[in-house]
């Protein structure tokens, strides 16, 4: 079955089918799911070998990881991103090539894969504030897309990112509106750019209200459940513990929940929690009603779209423009937030 036949079968235009298979966000999620399912059912898949011979491409996309970042390979957020990207690669006849290397060999691995034509381009993960990989890939003149941004980089590059600063300001504002004045931040690893932007949003919300932040309430680390659990126990042991927490992801928020249960606290009443929710396919934020109030943006959709942006760049060759997309996160109210009862005046009996 070719694209024309698949489109006729679905009753959709060829443009809509193509954009759905390429992960464009302007196609409804339900339509994209239906198109991808039909493509699989009818074995619609470009012939990679024929396409490679015709184009001179490897028909392969590279993802390179240093060994110290191996936790990324078992991280549910990363897995969902790769799943989304792989959907786009498969639909357009490309393969995924994932390479894990010693830290000292990371740059030389990019050079080898690019210079030997083993891959047609790269997706770069976890950019730092001043990421040297961006200059390297520009110097190699190889197509690449960054998932995230590098704030202190003056090189031109294509990227897709969530507006982390605004998302975390919005989350913090909600808690401040509820009367919480001691709000803790359990951020991600602040060697990464996304976490720096999230701290900025958290800080800005306080500054605009003339509130000072207690440094003992601000933490950053790899986003894991034990991090949420252990840090919450430390926070609640303070002489003046927080009444609310902003968490970097759903996973540490589950650790916060475990700590609250151990301390006999009820989430949403004794302790309010907001987290960033990557809308993970196999790790949802509750069933039906959201478990946590969250700021949500699908990392799987981001994977699909990064894959499409990169392949568009590869297939446009030297005419490819630099493309940047900044997505806004959605605020979803769940059962984990409520007013600061400790700060409210008591009613007389």
DOPAMI-119415 format. One line per 8 residues: number of its first residue (from 1); their letters; for each residue x negated, y negated, z negated of N, C-alpha, C. Coordinates in steps of 0.02 Angstrom, whole numbers, plus 50000, padded with zeros to 5 digits. Each point is the difference from the previous one (the first is absolute). Layout:
BEGIN
NUM) A) X,Y,Z,X,Y,Z,X,Y,Z; ...
***
This chain:
BEGIN
1) XXXXXXXX) 49958,50060,50000,50042,49940,50000,49956,49938,50000; 50016,49952,50044,49962,49938,50002,50038,49945,49962; 49970,49940,49998,50030,49946,49961,50069,49981,50026; 50008,49999,50066,50064,49982,50030,50054,50050,49980; 49983,50064,50002,50048,50052,49983,50018,49999,49925; 49948,49988,49958,50012,49996,49928,50046,49941,49984; 49989,49943,50033,50041,49941,49989,50072,50013,50020; 50010,50034,50057,50067,50015,50024,50035,50048,49951
9) XXXXXXXX) 49963,50048,49975,50027,50048,49952,50025,49965,49937; 49962,49950,49977,50018,49965,49939,50050,49944,50011; 50010,49980,50064,50043,49944,50014,49970,49934,49979; 49933,49996,50003,49964,49939,49982,49957,49977,50059; 49980,49938,49999,49955,49976,50053,49931,50029,49990; 49962,50003,50055,49931,50025,49996,49958,49956,49954; 50015,49935,50000,49963,49953,49957,50012,50016,49927; 50064,50013,49982,50016,50015,49930,49967,50065,49979
17) XXXXXXXX) 50003,50051,50043,49969,50064,49983,49924,49992,49992; 49970,49964,50045,49927,49990,49997,49981,49962,49936; 50039,49948,49982,49984,49960,49940,50012,50041,49937; 50051,50043,50002,50013,50044,49942,49942,50048,49990; 49977,50030,50054,49944,50048,49995,49935,49966,49980; 49995,49935,50015,49938,49964,49984,50003,49964,49933; 50054,50010,49962,50002,49975,49932,50017,49927,49992; 50031,49969,50050,50017,49929,49994,50053,49990,49946
25) XXXXXXXX) 49991,49949,49958,50045,49989,49943,50067,49970,50021; 50006,49976,50062,50063,49971,50023,50050,50054,50021; 49979,50063,49999,50046,50056,50015,50025,50027,49933; 50066,50008,49994,50029,50024,49938,49970,50067,49979; 49991,50009,49936,49970,50062,49975,50039,50061,50022; 50067,49995,49999,50042,50057,50020,49989,50017,50074; 49992,49948,50042,49987,50012,50071,49932,50032,50010; 49950,49975,49963,49933,50027,50006,49998,50073,49981
33) XXXXXXXX) 50035,50018,49946,50002,50070,49979,50033,50043,50053; 50054,49975,50029,50035,50039,50052,49957,50009,50062; 49964,49948,50020,49957,50004,50059,49943,50049,49989; 49967,49994,49942,49944,50045,49986,50023,50073,49997; 50059,50011,49969,50026,50069,49996,50016,50027,50069; 50029,49959,50043,50016,50023,50068,49937,50013,50040; 49949,49958,49991,49937,50010,50035,49969,50067,49981; 50003,50016,49935,49973,50064,49977,50042,50059,50026
41) XXXXXXXX) 50066,49992,49996,50045,50053,50022,49990,50017,50074; 49989,49949,50041,49994,50011,50072,49928,50000,50024; 49953,50005,49951,49929,50005,50017,49976,49942,50043; 50025,49940,49985,49976,49942,50036,49933,49979,49970; 49948,50010,50036,49932,49983,49976,49956,49991,50061; 49968,49942,50007,49955,49989,50056,49945,50053,50001; 49980,50021,50058,49947,50048,50008,49933,49967,49984; 49973,50015,49941,49940,49965,49976,49940,50012,50047
49) XXXXXXXX) 49992,50062,50023,49943,50015,50043,50004,49962,50066; 50060,50000,50029,50008,49965,50064,49990,49925,49990; 50027,49975,49944,49993,49928,49987,49928,49981,49988; 49963,50043,49964,49929,49987,49987,49960,49998,50064; 50014,50048,50045,49964,50001,50065,50016,49938,50040; 50063,49979,49997,50020,49942,50041,49974,49934,49972; 49994,49996,49934,49981,49937,49969,49927,49997,49978; 49968,50058,49994,49932,50002,49974,49997,49990,49925
57) XXXXXXXX) 50057,50008,49966,50002,49992,49927,49994,50067,49965; 49983,49997,49936,49997,50061,49959,50069,50022,49976; 50048,49954,50002,50068,50012,49976,49998,50020,49926; 49959,49964,49962,49990,50015,49929,49989,49936,49961; 50029,49996,49940,49995,49942,49956,49960,50020,49938; 49952,49958,49981,49956,50016,49944,50019,49967,49935; 49995,50038,49946,50007,49974,49931,49939,50025,49962; 49959,49955,49975,49937,50018,49967,50005,49983,49926
65) XXXXXXXX) 49980,50048,49957,50004,49990,49928,49934,50019,49966; 49972,49954,49959,49942,50019,49960,50021,50047,49944; 49953,50042,49977,50017,50052,49951,50025,49971,49934; 49976,49941,49980,50023,49971,49937,50073,49980,50004; 50028,49997,50060,50071,49983,50009,50042,50062,50014; 49974,50059,49982,50037,50061,50016,50067,50003,49966; 50008,49962,49944,50066,49999,49968,50053,49977,50049; 49981,49960,50050,50048,49977,50050,50032,50059,50037
73) XXXXXXXX) 49962,50054,50008,50025,50056,50040,50055,50038,49965; 50005,49993,49934,50054,50034,49963,50049,49950,49971; 49994,49937,50017,50045,49948,49977,50064,50004,50041; 50057,50001,49966,50064,50006,50036,50013,49940,50045; 49975,49941,49982,50009,49941,50041,49962,50007,50066; 49937,50021,49994,49959,50010,50060,50030,50055,50044; 50024,50054,49969,50028,50055,50038,50061,49978,50041; 50042,49957,49971,50059,49976,50036,49979,49954,50058
81) XXXXXXXX) 49949,49959,49990,49975,49958,50054,49976,50043,50058; 49960,50050,49984,49973,50045,50052,50056,50037,50036; 50052,50020,49963,50057,50034,50031,50034,49954,50051; 50009,49937,49982,50031,49953,50046,49957,49987,50060; 49934,49989,49989,49955,49988,50056,49998,50060,50047; 49999,50060,49971,49996,50061,50040,50061,50009,50044; 50058,49978,49976,50060,50003,50042,49990,49959,50064; 49972,49941,49992,49988,49958,50059,49947,50030,50044
89) XXXXXXXX) 49945,50024,49970,49947,50031,50041,50029,50056,50042; 50037,50045,49968,50027,50058,50034,50047,49980,50056; 50043,49951,49986,50049,49979,50050,49966,49970,50062; 49941,49971,49990,49966,49968,50057,49940,50041,50025; 49994,50062,49977,49950,50045,50028,49931,49994,49971; 49994,49972,49939,49935,49993,49968,49995,50048,49940; 49938,50017,49982,49987,50043,49942,49969,49959,49944; 50008,50024,49939,49970,49970,49941,49933,50033,49986
97) XXXXXXXX) 49948,49959,49990,49935,50027,49980,49980,49968,49934; 49999,50039,49947,49983,49976,49934,49931,50026,49980; 49956,49954,49980,49931,50018,49985,49982,49975,49930; 49976,50045,49958,49975,49982,49933,49924,50003,50000; 49967,49947,49977,49927,49996,50005,49971,49975,49934; 49935,50010,49991,49965,49969,49944,50004,49925,50007; 50003,49966,49943,50006,49927,50002,49947,49967,50044; 49939,50024,49993,49944,49970,50037,50006,50010,50076
105) XXXXXXXX) 50043,50048,50020,50006,50015,50071,50063,49970,50032; 50036,49960,49962,50064,49975,50027,49990,49958,50063; 49956,49951,49998,49991,49957,50058,49972,50038,50060; 49952,50044,49987,49971,50038,50056,50051,50048,50031; 50050,50022,49960,50052,50043,50027,50045,49961,50047; 50019,49939,49981,50037,49958,50046,49962,49991,50065; 49935,49986,49994,49959,49990,50060,49998,50062,50044; 49991,50058,49968,49995,50062,50039,50065,50016,50036
113) XXXXXXXX) 50056,49995,49964,50065,50016,50031,50017,49952,50056; 49983,49936,49991,50014,49951,50052,49954,50008,50060; 49936,50008,49987,49951,50002,50055,50004,50064,50041; 50022,50054,49969,50006,50063,50037,50069,50008,50032; 50044,49953,49988,50067,50004,50029,50043,50055,49969; 49982,50021,49939,50038,50054,49967,50070,49978,49980; 50008,49935,49989,50067,49973,49985,50009,49937,50042; 50063,49980,50008,50015,49940,50039,50008,49938,49957
121) XXXXXXXX) 50006,50010,49935,50009,49944,49955,50005,50024,49928; 50005,49952,49954,50001,50017,49929,50056,49962,49964; 50026,50031,49948,50040,49965,49950,49957,49993,49938; 49993,49939,49977,49957,49986,49942,50044,49992,49939; 49984,50038,49946,50040,50001,49939,49966,49962,49944; 50041,49977,49953,49974,49971,49937,49950,49945,50009; 50015,49948,50040,49951,49946,50010,49983,49963,49935; 49937,49983,49993,49978,49960,49943,50006,49926,50017
129) XXXXXXXX) 49983,49958,49951,50007,49927,50008,49956,49975,50058; 49942,50029,50009,49954,49980,50054,49974,50065,50031; 50041,50031,50042,49987,50067,50024,49952,50000,50059; 49941,50028,49990,49948,50001,50052,50017,50047,50058; 50046,50046,49989,50018,50046,50054,50033,49964,50059; 50033,49945,49986,50034,49962,50053,49949,49972,50050; 49946,49971,49974,49947,49975,50045,49969,50057,50038; 49988,50056,49966,49970,50058,50034,50042,50022,50059
137) XXXXXXXX) 50065,50008,49990,50043,50025,50053,50007,49948,50056; 49999,49936,49983,50000,49949,50052,49936,50004,50041; 49943,50009,49966,49936,50005,50035,49997,50062,50045; 50034,50053,49979,50002,50061,50040,50049,49994,50059; 50039,49946,49999,50049,49988,50054,50048,50058,50008; 50025,50025,49944,50046,50057,50000,50067,49977,49972; 50056,50022,50027,50065,49980,49974,50009,50024,49928; 50030,49958,49959,50015,50021,49931,50056,49955,49972
145) XXXXXXXX) 50034,50027,49951,50053,49964,49964,49987,50010,49926; 50007,49948,49961,49991,50003,49927,50068,50005,49966; 50007,50050,49956,50060,50003,49959,49986,49959,49938; 50023,49938,50001,49983,49951,49948,49962,49943,50032; 49969,49959,49957,49960,49943,50025,49936,49993,49959; 49954,49962,50027,49938,49983,49964,49996,49924,49996; 50016,49972,49942,50009,49928,49992,49939,49959,50018; 49941,50026,49986,49939,49960,50009,49963,50018,50064
153) XXXXXXXX) 50036,50027,50049,49970,50020,50063,50020,49950,50054; 49950,49972,50035,50015,49952,50053,49998,50031,50069; 49997,50067,50004,50000,50035,50063,50073,50007,50026; 50010,49999,50066,50067,50014,50027,50014,50075,49996; 50060,50019,49979,50018,50071,49998,50075,50006,49994; 50027,50056,50022,50071,50014,49994,50015,50033,49933; 50055,49980,49969,50017,50029,49936,50075,50001,49990; 50021,50043,49955,50070,50002,49976,49996,50003,49924
161) XXXXXXXX) 50037,49955,49967,49997,49997,49927,50068,49982,49972; 50009,50014,49937,50058,49978,49962,49981,49935,49965; 50048,49955,49992,49986,49938,49965,49997,50014,49925; 49942,50026,49979,49991,50022,49930,50004,49942,49951; 49974,49942,50019,50001,49943,49954,50073,49980,49986; 50039,49993,50052,50070,49980,49990,50039,50054,49964; 49987,50063,50016,50036,50055,49968,49990,50000,49925; 49937,49990,49978,49986,50003,49928,50020,49936,49965
169) XXXXXXXX) 50001,49944,50035,50028,49939,49970,50074,50009,49989; 50034,50029,50049,50072,50010,49995,50017,50048,49942; 49961,50053,49994,50011,50048,49946,49990,49967,49932; 49946,49961,49994,49984,49967,49937,50052,49947,49983; 50022,49963,50052,50053,49949,49989,50063,50032,49972; 50018,50058,50025,50060,50034,49975,49994,50014,49925; 49943,50024,49979,49990,50015,49929,49999,49936,49958; 49970,49948,50026,49999,49937,49963,50071,49971,49995
177) XXXXXXXX) 50039,50008,50053,50070,49977,49999,50040,50038,49947; 49981,50062,49985,50034,50040,49951,49977,49985,49928; 49955,49950,49994,49978,49979,49934,49936,50032,49975; 49967,50040,50041,49937,50032,49980,49943,49950,50009; 49964,49988,49947,49943,49954,50003,49934,50036,49991; 50001,50061,49974,49940,50041,49997,50009,50058,50049; 49976,49987,50061,50007,50048,50055,49931,50028,50016; 49994,50065,50003,49936,50032,50016,49997,50018,50074
185) XXXXXXXX) 49939,50004,50026,49989,50020,50070,49957,50063,50000; 50026,50054,50028,49960,50060,50013,49988,50002,50075; 49945,49968,50020,49984,49990,50070,49961,50059,50028; 49994,50002,50067,49956,50049,50031,49928,49977,49994; 49954,50037,50031,49929,49986,49998,49986,49933,50033; 49976,49952,49960,49991,49932,50026,49937,49989,50040; 49966,50055,50019,49949,49994,50051,50033,49999,50070; 50065,50016,50001,50038,50001,50063,50041,49936,50007
193) XXXXXXXX) 50007,49978,50061,50031,49935,50013,50073,49998,49978; 50037,50054,50011,50071,49999,49983,50010,49986,49926; 49956,50028,49957,50007,49991,49928,49983,49929,49979; 49952,49969,50035,49983,49930,49986,50060,49956,50014; 50034,50012,50056,50059,49961,50018,50057,50011,49950; 50007,50060,49976,50052,50014,49951,49987,49964,49934; 49938,49999,49978,49983,49962,49939,50015,49926,50011; 49985,49973,50059,50013,49930,50014,50074,49984,49995
201) XXXXXXXX) 50043,50045,50025,50072,49988,49995,50024,50002,49928; 49974,50047,49962,50017,50006,49929,49980,49937,49962; 49939,49976,50014,49973,49941,49966,50038,49938,50020; 50016,49993,50065,50035,49940,50024,50068,49993,49967; 50036,50055,49990,50066,49996,49968,49994,49970,49930; 49948,50018,49964,49990,49973,49933,49979,49926,50003; 49954,49984,50045,49974,49932,50006,50056,49951,50016; 50046,50019,50043,50053,49954,50020,50049,49985,49943
209) XXXXXXXX) 49998,50040,49948,50042,49988,49941,49960,49975,49940; 49937,49986,50012,49958,49975,49946,49984,50051,49947; 50000,50065,50019,49987,50053,49952,49929,50026,50008; 49966,50010,49943,49934,50030,50002,50006,50076,49995; 49954,50035,50034,50000,50073,49998,49947,50025,49952; 50020,50043,49956,49953,50032,49954,49957,50050,50041; 49933,49990,50003,49958,50046,50040,50008,50073,49980; 50019,50013,49937,50007,50070,49978,50059,50035,50033
217) XXXXXXXX) 50043,49962,50034,50058,50028,50033,49988,50016,50073; 49940,49986,50026,49986,50009,50071,49949,50057,50009; 50020,50051,50037,49958,50059,50010,49999,50018,50074; 49946,50033,50021,49997,50025,50069,49960,50065,50003; 50024,50046,50041,49968,50066,50005,50033,50037,50058; 49972,50058,50017,50032,50042,50050,50071,50018,49978; 50046,49998,50047,50071,50005,49984,50020,50073,49987; 49997,50022,49937,50017,50068,49982,50049,50001,49942
225) XXXXXXXX) 50032,50057,49989,50046,50006,49944,49964,49995,49933; 49942,50033,49990,49965,49992,49936,49980,49927,49986; 49983,49962,50052,49983,49929,49991,50060,49964,49970; 50060,50012,50027,50060,49968,49974,50014,50020,49928; 49991,50065,49986,50014,50026,49933,49951,49972,49948; 49936,50008,50013,49949,49980,49951,49999,49924,49989; 50007,49962,50054,49998,49927,49993,50061,49974,49962; 50058,50031,50012,50060,49979,49964,49993,50014,49924
233) XXXXXXXX) 49971,50057,49982,49989,50014,49929,49955,49947,49969; 49948,49979,50037,49954,49947,49975,50038,49934,49992; 50040,49983,50051,50036,49937,49998,50049,49997,49943; 50036,50054,49989,50052,50000,49948,49970,50003,49929; 49934,50014,49996,49967,50000,49934,49973,49931,49982; 50005,49952,50045,49978,49932,49986,50043,49968,49945; 49971,49951,49965,50038,49964,49949,50062,49967,50031; 49991,49974,50061,50057,49970,50036,50007,50037,50067
241) XXXXXXXX) 50034,50057,50002,50005,50039,50061,50043,49966,50052; 49993,50019,50063,50043,49971,50052,50071,50027,49993; 50047,49961,50026,50069,50024,50003,50018,50022,50071; 49953,49989,50047,50012,50019,50069,49934,50015,50035; 50003,50042,50052,49940,50019,50037,50015,49999,50075; 49953,49971,50039,50002,50005,50072,49948,50053,50020; 50020,50052,50035,49956,50055,50018,49986,50000,50075; 49940,50022,50017,49976,49998,50069,50033,50051,50045
249) XXXXXXXX) 50031,50052,49972,50030,50052,50041,50048,50041,49958; 50040,50040,50033,50047,50044,49965,49964,50051,49956; 49941,50023,50023,49965,50053,49964,49978,49977,49930; 49964,49943,49992,49985,49978,49932,50063,49981,49961; 50053,49979,50035,50063,49984,49964,50027,50062,49965; 49990,50059,50030,50021,50062,49967,49959,50013,49937; 49936,49979,50002,49959,50004,49940,50024,49953,49946; 50022,49941,50020,50029,49952,49953,50062,50030,49967
257) XXXXXXXX) 50041,50032,50041,50060,50032,49975,49984,50054,49949; 49948,50041,50014,49980,50053,49954,49976,49971,49933; 49961,49946,50004,49976,49969,49939,50058,49971,49959; 50048,49969,50034,50057,49971,49965,50039,50055,49965; 50009,50056,50033,50036,50056,49969,49963,50024,49938; 49934,50005,50005,49960,50023,49943,50005,49952,49941; 50008,49936,50015,50003,49948,49948,50072,49988,49976; 50047,50035,50029,50070,49991,49980,50031,49937,50027
265) XXXXXXXX) 49974,49974,50056,50026,49939,50031,50045,50018,50059; 50052,49961,50010,50044,50010,50057,49983,49950,50055; 49982,50027,50059,49985,49957,50057,50063,49962,50021; 49993,49935,50010,50056,49958,50019,50032,49965,49941; 49988,50027,49940,50025,49968,49939,49943,49974,49957; 49956,50046,49980,49943,49981,49957,49940,49978,50041; 49995,50023,50061,49944,49983,50043,50025,49999,50072; 49992,49943,50033,50020,49994,50070,49941,50016,50046
273) XXXXXXXX) 50014,50033,50055,49947,50020,50047,50023,49986,50072; 49956,49969,50039,50008,49992,50072,49939,50031,50033; 50009,50036,50054,49943,50029,50035,50004,49986,50075; 49944,50008,50033,50000,49999,50073,50018,50070,50024; 50049,50004,50044,50025,50065,50024,49984,50006,50074; 49958,50049,50018,49981,50011,50070,50051,50043,50037; 50058,50010,49969,50054,50039,50031,49975,50068,50025; 49967,50036,49956,49968,50063,50019,50053,50053,50018
281) XXXXXXXX) 49986,50035,50055,50049,50046,50027,50018,50057,49952; 49950,50027,49965,50011,50057,49957,49993,49984,49926; 50000,49934,49984,49992,49979,49931,50043,49937,49990; 50067,50008,50005,50043,49941,50000,50007,49969,49931; 50019,49937,50001,50012,49961,49939,50070,50017,49974; 50007,50060,49972,50065,50022,49976,50041,50031,50055; 50055,50030,49981,50046,50030,50047,50066,49962,49995; 50020,49968,50055,50058,49957,49998,49981,49931,49974
289) XXXXXXXX) 50019,49985,49937,49981,49936,49970,49926,49999,49987; 49965,49944,50015,49928,49996,49989,49982,50009,49926; 49948,50038,49987,49976,50009,49932,49968,49936,49974; 49957,49970,50042,49965,49939,49982,50022,49941,50043; 50007,49942,49970,50003,49939,50039,49933,49995,50037; 50003,49983,50064,49938,50003,50039,50000,49949,50056; 49940,49989,50026,49990,49963,50062,49977,50053,50050; 50039,50009,50052,49993,50060,50042,49981,49983,50072
297) XXXXXXXX) 49953,50040,50026,49981,49997,50071,49974,50069,50019; 50027,50029,50053,49984,50069,50018,49930,50007,50028; 49958,50038,49967,49932,50012,50024,50002,50047,50061; 50051,50042,50005,50006,50044,50058,50014,49958,50063; 50045,49951,49993,50012,49954,50056,49937,49962,50018; 49961,49981,49950,49937,49966,50014,49952,50045,50039; 49998,50064,49983,49959,50047,50037,50021,50005,50073; 50066,50006,50010,50026,50004,50069,49980,49938,50039
305) XXXXXXXX) 50009,49942,49969,49987,49938,50036,49925,49988,50012; 49958,50017,49952,49928,49993,50011,49978,50045,50058; 50027,50061,50002,49984,50044,50056,50020,49970,50066; 50060,49970,50003,50023,49970,50062,49957,49939,50020; 49984,49958,49951,49958,49942,50014,49932,50020,50028; 49971,50053,49971,49934,50022,50022,50003,50030,50070; 50049,50042,50014,50005,50031,50066,50015,49947,50053; 50042,49951,49983,50011,49945,50047,49934,49965,50017
313) XXXXXXXX) 49959,49990,49949,49936,49968,50009,49954,50042,50044; 49999,50066,49986,49958,50046,50040,50021,49999,50073; 50065,50003,50012,50024,50007,50069,49999,49934,50037; 49996,49944,49963,49993,49935,50034,49928,49985,50018; 49954,50039,49972,49928,49992,50013,49978,49929,49984; 49965,49967,50047,49970,49935,49986,50052,49944,49994; 50062,50014,50020,50052,49948,49998,50038,50000,49934; 49979,50041,49952,50037,50007,49938,49993,49937,49957
321) XXXXXXXX) 50055,49969,49980,49996,49943,49955,49992,50022,49928; 49976,49956,49957,50000,50013,49929,50072,49993,49975; 50024,50051,49965,50070,50000,49976,49999,50004,49924; 50038,49957,49968,50005,50002,49926,50074,50001,49981; 50017,50042,49951,50069,50004,49976,50000,49999,49924; 50040,49954,49972,50007,49995,49928,50072,50017,49982; 50009,50056,49965,50067,50023,49982,50019,49975,49930; 50063,49981,49992,50026,49980,49935,50030,50062,49965
329) XXXXXXXX) 49989,50005,49936,50027,50055,49961,50071,49984,49977; 50039,50052,49991,50069,49994,49978,50004,50008,49924; 50040,49959,49967,50011,50007,49928,50058,50047,49989; 49989,50054,49962,50052,50049,49986,50009,50003,49924; 50060,49986,49977,50013,49998,49928,50021,50069,49976; 49964,50027,49951,50016,50064,49971,50014,49994,49926; 49993,50054,49965,50018,50001,49929,49943,49985,49952; 49943,49977,50026,49941,49994,49957,49987,49929,49976
337) XXXXXXXX) 50045,49953,50016,49990,49931,49977,50062,49975,49963; 49987,49957,49952,50055,49969,49962,49974,49939,49964; 50043,49963,49967,49979,49940,49965,49954,50016,49941; 49960,49951,49981,49955,50007,49943,50041,49992,49936; 50025,50055,49974,50043,49997,49941,49963,49975,49939; 49934,50014,49999,49960,49978,49941,49997,49925,49996; 50005,49967,50058,49994,49927,50000,50067,49964,49997; 50056,50038,49994,50066,49969,49999,50022,49987,49927
345) XXXXX) 50036,49945,49990,50024,49987,49931,50049,50053,49978; 49997,50018,49936,50045,50050,49973,50068,49969,49983; 50052,50039,50012,50067,49977,49981,50011,50014,49925; 50035,49954,49970,50017,50011,49930,50055,50052,49996; 49995,50043,49951,50050,50052,49991,50066,49970,49980
***
